[in-house]
Amino acid sequence: MIRSIILLGLLAVQPVQAQSGWPEVKCARYGEATAAALAHFGRQGVSQAFLDRHAAFLASGCTGQRDVCPRSPAELTLADALSIAAMNGGATGSFLPFACRD
């Protein structure tokens, strides 16, 4: 838990300012947070399907399908950390790629 809090502090970014290109800025920040979270938590317990869907979301400029479904405890931990990091970076919950439809 303490490590997660420290990680989230490290993922905090500069305050948001109104600007053109905001979707690109959000996506870049989210991509950086993703890399940091994976380096911190590792990939053990994270399925290839989760990683592939998440990579597709990033590759789309964070505008593609929001169908990354965290199922394992490791995936939930990663999704939670990324959700908080995204919010700290100025993104709203609707920005996130996490959704389980089945």
Residue pairs with C-beta under 8 A, 6 or more apart in sequence:
3 40
4 77
4 80
4 81
7 36
7 37
7 40
7 41
7 81
8 81
8 84
8 85
8 88
10 36
11 32
11 33
11 36
11 37
11 81
11 84
11 85
11 88
11 89
12 85
12 88
12 89
13 29
13 32
13 88
13 89
13 90
15 90
16 22
16 89
16 90
19 25
23 61
23 62
23 63
24 61
26 62
26 86
26 89
26 90
26 91
26 95
27 58
27 61
27 62
27 63
29 86
29 89
29 90
29 91
30 58
30 62
30 82
30 85
30 86
30 89
30 91
30 95
31 58
33 82
33 85
33 86
33 89
34 54
34 58
34 82
36 85
37 78
37 81
37 82
37 85
38 78
40 81
41 74
41 77
41 78
41 81
43 51
44 74
45 72
45 73
45 74
45 75
46 72
46 74
46 75
46 78
47 71
47 72
47 75
50 68
50 69
50 70
50 71
50 72
50 75
53 65
53 67
53 68
53 69
53 97
54 68
54 97
56 64
56 65
57 64
57 65
57 66
57 68
57 97
62 95
62 97
64 97
65 97
66 96
66 97
66 98
66 99
67 97
67 99
67 101
68 79
68 97
68 98
68 99
69 98
69 99
69 100
69 101
69 102
70 76
70 78
70 79
70 98
70 100
71 100
79 98
82 96
83 93
83 96
83 98
86 95
86 96
87 93
